[in-house]
């Protein structure tokens, strides 16, 4: 039976369900811990021996990172998650802990390492602090064996405070250096690195084990997208294990993000953090925690027979931005996204900014090699930005105006809005528009050249967003952001494409037409050198931007069109179609089972059929 409004195959008698297995894992299993902290810090959690290492870099006196085990697994697909168990009664936990030399010893009187317990008692959230040296075999050390019997453990410096253990939400170690001062937030003279290593974890007693659900599906041909800004808090091994279980293999598209990778240095002269000027100093631009995470991610992908494509955008995170390097409009306003905090965009004419961007690509390529993978890099999405509140193009940063004058002898004219600009013709308007278009294309080719200078066999592609170049209303942006001559094959090894706006508008015909024609007919790529990102399902926080009511069931109808979009493209012989993205697949528990349901997909237990045409979205899911 099919419900036409949802296209749900929901007759339990005839409809299949995902096949799952249950296995047992130890409570506190190493790969399921996560790490988080303030934006001024960098941190990563990765495999270490038979346990994990949480590495961190502190830049402020108040910087403290939390390394958490959640009693409820909110990060995983329903059929990949571990069992929810809030009671720790009957559990005995033994483990070895090693603190970095930068951390205080276990029995430091003023900065005492502890295990924080977040619990609920009679409907009230409370916190207890288990002081670790009380349960250590060597209390005065940074390396010790810890023995915690949850039935008898007590909190407080002298281990005198009882607390209930039947409704624990999470537990967390705290990572901080000896410079930590929770009462005074000041920049450190220089960044301080640290780590906590937990190994040889053994859990015994009642409730020592947890059920772990494992969906069982064959491999399929769709790829998946991940993003460091989405997964910085997770062990990369966890991502790879989940993707493999869901049948993903081969190419995986990974966006290196923009808000967590940058190294930042405190500039007392401007009273803010700033990314390094590597052209002057030669400093690394990716912080060491990000480097470790990506090396481990590449290694885990390689071991699972997956090949990553690492993508780097032109965005510059505002917290550490060098605003002199940013694109600006005619009135010198920064080009910036609508997110809070916003990101800016690197000027394509500032040599220091471009040197920085080149080094970002190279350092991420280095992590791929360290992990045993071939270098495969995605540029962008590359663009000249325009601010949507004013529709003014951000093509007037001083280095850009200077470069245009140096190349042509002309002065950059005021093009007005992205709509006005098309009506402004003749010298110098035509020359400026053409120059901007060529500048974007040449910037991308220069990045390609830099990568291949170090890694001759590297694969490099640009990312093209079809709605931005084939809008029903042509604008300055659709022209200058599509340097077709520069993007044409064989200038790049292949091309990455996307069209999510049209899917969210139920215009699947436009998406299919674009991917079937633009790369092959306009840009001369063989079909097997065209990759495509299909998605995405907006989170509740941004659903309104696309007109959806976050309180209505808007997500599944979008998934139906994502799968319909990919179904339309299956006959094209593309290199790979990627689902954008991993967090949405986890959140909605999306499963592809080509044996049981080759023409559909599962949302949790329910089988849905794709929608491949322009069928409007159900009206009741809109605002």
N, C-alpha and C positions, 0 to 999 in steps of 0.2 A: 504494500500500500504506500502511495506517495502523497504526502501533504503538499498541495500545489503552492501554497503560500510560502512554504519553507523548503520545498523539495526534499523533505526528510523521508528517508526510507525507514519508517519507524514501527513496522510490524515485527514484533520480536519473534514471531513464529518463523517468518521467512527471511528476515534480515540478519546477516552475520554480525558478529561483534568482534572487536580485537581479541586476539588470543594472548593471554598473559600467563606468565609463570611467577610464582612467589619463591624467592630465595631468602635465606636468613643472612643478615649482616650484623656485625657487632655494633652496639650503640656507640656513638662517638667515632664512627668509621672515618678515617682521615680525609677522604676525598670530598666529604660533604660539609666540612667546615667552610665558613666564609669570613671575609675580612672587610672592614669598613672604617672610615675615619673622615676627618675634615678635609676640605679641598686644598688646604695648605700642605697636606701630607701626600706622599706617594706610598703605595703598599701593594703587596701581591701575596697570594697564598698558592703554593705549588707543592708537588710531591717532594718528599725528602726521605730517602731510605724507605722504611716501612711505615712512615708517618707523613707529616707535613712540616713545611717551613713557612712562616708568615714573616716576610721581610718588609721593612718600612724605612722611610726617610722622613725625619722630622725637620721642620723649618721654623717652627714657632715654639716658644716655651710651653704653650698649652697643648701641643700636638700629642694626641694619644689615639692609638688605633685599637679597635675591638676585634677579637678573633672569636667568632661565635659558632656554637652548635644550636640549631633551632629544633625544638621538640616537634614543631609542625613544619613540614617541608613545603614551603611556598614557592620554591624556585624550580620545581620539576613538573613535568608532564604527569598527569594522574596515574598513568601506567608505567611510570619510571620512579615514582616517589617512594621514600621510605615511610613506614608506618608512623602515624602520630601517636606518641606515648608521652603524656605529661607527667606521669608518676615515675619517680626515680627510686621508689622503694625496692629493697632487695638487691640493688645494684652495687657492686664493688668494682672500683675503677683503679687500675694500676697503669702508670705510664712514666716515661722518662721525659724530663724537660731540660732544655738547654737554652739559656738566655745569652744574648750577645754581650761582649765586653762593655758595650756602651750602656747596657741596662744595669740597674742596681742589683746587688745580691739579694737572694730570697728573703733574708731577715733584716734588710735595711729598715731602720726604725721610722724614717719619714717618708720614704718612697717604697712601699712594701708591695711586691708583686702578689696579685691575688686572682682568684677565680670568682667573677661576679655572677651571682645567681638572680635571675629575674623570675619572680614567681607571683602567683595570685593567691590571696587568702581572703576568703569570704567576699569575693568580688572586688577586692582592692589590690592593685598592682604594687608590689613591694620589691626591695632589693636586699640581698644579703651578700657579704663579702667573705669568701673562704680564703683565709690567709695561708698561702701555700707552704711557707716554711714549717708550719705546724704539722704538716703531713709529709715532710721531706726527710729522706734519710741523711742528707747533708744540708742542714738548714742555713749554713753560712756561705753556701756556694751559689754559683749560677747554673750548675748542672747537678741534677738530683733525680732520685726516683721518688715519685709521689704515690701515696696510697690513700684513696678516699673511699670510705664505706658510707654510702649515702644515707643509710639508716641511722648512723651515729655522728656524722660530720656536724661540726659546729662552726659558726662564723665568728668574726671579730679577731682582733690582734692576738688575744689570749685564748681563742677558740672556746668561748664561753656562751655564745649566743645560739640558741636553738632556732630552727625555722622549719616550716612544713615543706615536705619534698614530694607531695602528691599532685601538685599543679604547677610545675616548673615550665615556664615558657621558653627560656633559653639560658645558656651559660656562656660566659665569655672571658677569655684571657685578655689582658691589657698590655699593649706594646708601647713603651715610652723609653726615653733615654734618661740618664741621670741629670740632665738639664731641665727636666720637666718641672713646671711650676703652675699648678692649676689656678693660682690666684693672680697671675700677672702675664698677660698675653703680649709677648715681645718677640721680634724676630731673633733667631739665634745668629751668632756671629758667622757661623757657617752651618750648612746642613749636617745633620748627624744621622748615621745609618744604624739600624738595629735589626734583630730578628728574634723570634721565638720558635724553637723546634720542639715538636712533640713526636716522640717515637715509642715503639714497643708498647703500644696501647693494648691492654688486656682487660676485658670486661667479663666479670663472672657474677654468679648469683642469679636469682629470679629477675626477669625482665632485662637480662643482659643482651638479648638478641632482639632485633627488629625485623619484621617482614619488609622485604624490598620487592616492589612490583616490577616485573620486566616484561614489556610487550614483545611478542615474537612475530616478526614480519620478515619477508624476503627483501633483498636489496631492490631498489628501484632506480630510475634514472634522474630524478629531480635532485637538485642541489639545495643547499640552505645557506642563509647569510647569518653571520654573527657580527658582533660589534663590541669593541673593548669598553666603550662607555656604558654598554648594557651589562657587561659580564666581568668588569674589573674586580668585583668582589668575590668571584667564584674561582675554584681550582679549575684550570683549563682541562684537566683530565676528566672532570665531571661533564663538561660540554661534549667532549669527544665520545665518551662512553654513551651518552644519551643519543647523540647523532647516529652512532653506529647501531644502537639498538633499534632506532626508528628506520633503518634501512638506507641511510645516506652513505654515499661512498664517492670516491673520485674528488672532483673539484668542490671546495668549500670557499665561499666568498666572505672575507673578513674585513670589516672596516676598522681601522686602527684608532678611530675616534678622534676627538680634538680636545677634550677637557681633562683627560687623565694622563696622557703620555708626556706632556712637556716637562722638561726640567725647568725649574724657576729659581731665580736668584734674587735675594732682597736687595733693592736699590735704595739706599738711605737718602740719596739726593732727590729722589722723586717719591719716596715713602710708599713704595709698592713693590710687589714681586714682578719680575720681568723675565721673559725667556732670553737665553743668552744670544749675544751677537756673534755667532760662530765664525763669521767671515773675519772678524777682528781677533777673536780669542782662540778659535779652534776647539772650543768646548763641545762636549756631547750635548745633543739637544733632546734626547729621550732619557728620561730618568731611569735609574738602574732597576727599579721594581718593575716598570713596564717592560724593560729589556728581558728580565728573567721570565716574566709571564709569557711573553711572546716566544721566547726560545723553548719553553716547556710546551706551549701550545703547538708550535711547529713540530716538535718531537713527538707529541702524542698523536697528532694528525698523521704524521709519516708512519708511525707504528701501526696505525689503523687503516693504512692504505688510502689515505685522503691527501689531496694536494691543495694547500691553501693558495688563495689569491689575496694578497694584502693590499687594501685600498687606503690611500691617504688623500684627504680633502684639502681644499685651499682655505679652510677655516682656521681662525686664530682665537683661542679662548680668551675672553676678556680679562680673567683674573690675572694672567701673566702677560697680557698683550703688550707689544711695543706698538703704540698707536701711530708712531711715525711710519710704520710699515703697512698701514691699513689703507684699503680703498675708501675714497671719500666722494661725496657728491659736489655739485657746483658751489654749494654754500659751505663746504668743508665739513659737513656732517659725516660721521663715520657710517659706512655701510655695515649694517648689523642685522642679525636674525631677530625674530620675534620672541625667542625663548628668553627666560630669565634664569641666571644671567645670560646675556646674549653672547654670541661669538661674532668676530669681525672677519675680514677677508684680506689675505695677503695682496699687497700691490704687486702687479705683474711687471713693474718697471723698477722697483727698488732692488738694487743688487744685493744688499745685505739680507733683505727678506727672501730673495730667491735662493741665496746661498744657504740660508736656514732651511728652506723647504727642500732643497736638494739633499741636504744632510739628513732630514727626516726620512726621506725615501731610502737613502743608503743604509741608515742604521736599522730600519725595519727589514730591509733586504738581508742585512747581516744576521738578524735573528732567524730568518728562514733557513739560512745556510747552517747556522749553529744547530738547528733542529733536524738537519738532514734532508731538508726540502729543496727543490729547485726554486729559483727566484722567479716570482710571478707577481707583478705589481700592477695595480689599477690606479690611474691618475684621476683624482677628483671624485666628485663631479667638478670639473674646472669651469669657472665662469667669471664674468664681470657681474657684480651684484647690482641690484637696484633696490631701494628701500620702498616697500610696498605701501607705506603710509603716505608717501609723497609721489611715488612713481618716478623718482629722480634717479638716473643712472649714476653709479659710483665709479666714475672714470676720470676723476679730477684730482687725485692725490698729486702732490708736487712732483715726485719722480716721473709720473706718467705724463704730466704736462711738459716737463723738461725733455723727456725722451721723444715725444711727438715733435717738439720743436727742433730737436737735434737731427731727427731723421728727415724732416720735410721742410724745415724753415718756416713752418706755419705755427700759429698759436691755436691751442685747443679752444674751439668755440662752445658757447652754451647751447647744448642740444635741446634744452627743455626737458620735458618728461619723455619716457620711453615711447609715448604715443606721438608727441610733438615732433620728435626727432626725425620721423620718416617723412615729414613734410618740409624739412629743412634740407635743401639740396644746393649743389654748387660748391665752389671753394669757399671756406675750408671744410664745410660739413661732410661732403662725400669723402674727402681724404681722411678725415678723422675717423669716420665710421669704418672705413676699410682698414685703416691702421690698427684700430682696436681689435678688429676681427683677426687680423694676421698676428697681432701680438699674443692673443690667447693661444692660437695654434702653435706659434713658435715656442711659447713657454712650455707647452706640453711636449713638443719635440725635444726641447732642451732637457727636460726631465728624463725622457727616454734615453737620450744620449748619455747623460750622467750615469744612469743605472747600468747601461750596457758597457760603459767604459770600465766599470769594475767587474761586472758579471756579463760577459759577452753572450752567454746563452740565455740570458734572462728573457722572459716573456713580459711585454708591457702593453697595456691597453688604456685608452681613455674611456670614461663613463659618460654616456650621452643620455640626457633626459628628454625623451621625445616631446612631451607637452611644451617644453620650453623653446623648442625650435620649430614646432609645427602647430602653433596656436591658431585658432580660428581667426584671431585678430593679430596680424603681424605687427611687431614692435621693434624698437632698437635692440632689445634683448634677444629676440629670436634671430636677429641677423648677426650681431657681434659674438654671440655665444655658440655659433655653429661654423667654425672655420673648416669647411668641408674639404678644401684642398689639403690642409694639413692632416686632417683625420683620415684621409683616404688610404686604403690598402695599396701598397704594403708599408706605408709609413709607420704603422703599428702592427704588432703580431696578430692581434685580434681586437674586437671592440665589445665593450660591455654596454648594455642598453637597459632602459627602464621607462615605465609609462604609468606609474601608479595613480596619478590624478584622474586619468581616464577610467580606470577601474572603479574608483570611488564615485565617479559620475555615471557609472553604468554605460560607458561608451566603449564597449569591448571591440567594436568594429574598428575604431580609430587605432587602438593599441595593436591589433593584429595587422592592420594595413601598414602601420609604421614599421613594425619589426620585420615584416615580410618584404618591405620595399627599400626603406632608407639605407640600411647597412649594405645590402647587396647591389641595388640599382644605383643609388647615389654615391656610395663610398667604395664600391667594388670589392667588398669582402666576400669570400666564399661563405656559404651558409654555415659551414662547420667552424668558422672563425667568428661567429656571432654568438655572444652570450646575452642572456636576458634575465633581469630581476623582476619577478612578479610579486606584487603586494601593494600596499600593506594594510593591516588592520590597525587603525589609530587607537591608542590607549584612551581610557576614559577621560584623562586630563586634557586631551586635545581633540576629542571627538567633535566638539562643537565647531571647530574650524572647518570641518567638512559637512556641517549641517546635521550631524547625527546626535540624537538624544542619548547621553551616556547611561540613562536609566532604562533604556529600551533595549531589546535584544538585537542590536545592530551588527554584532560581530559575525555571526554565522552567515548572513546574506553576503557579506564582503568575502568571506572565505569561499563561498560558492562561485563567486566571480573570479577570484584568484585562480581556482582550479579550472574554471571554464576558460579563462585566458590562456593558461598553459596547455590545455587540451586543444585549443584552436591552433596553437603553434607547434604541436607535436609533429605535424607532417612536414615542417620546414627543414628538418635536419640540422637544427641549431647545435652548437657546441655544448651548451648546457642551459637549462632553465633553473634558476634559483628561486626558492621561496624566501621572501623577505617578511619575517625574519624569525630567528630562534626564540626570542622572548614570547612572541605571539603564539608560536607552535607549542611552547611549554604552557602558557597561560590557558589556552583553549584545548589543550590535549589533542592536537591534530595528529592523526595516524594515517599513513598510506599503506595499504595492504593490497598489492597487485594480484595476489592469489585469491583472496576472499572477495575483494571488491575492486576489480580493475578499473571500473568506470566511476568510482566514487571516492569518498574520503570520510574518515570518522572524526567527529567532535565528541570526545570522550567515547561513550558506547554507541552513539547514534550515527548511522550512515546517512550521508547526504550526497546528492547528485550535483555535479557542477552546473552552473548556468553560463552558457557560452555565447549568448546573444545580448542584446541591449534591453532585456527585460528590466523595467524600472525597479528600484528598490521598494520594498513595502512602505507605503506612506506613513505608517504608524511609528517608524523608527526615527523619523526626522523631528527636529525641534519645532 
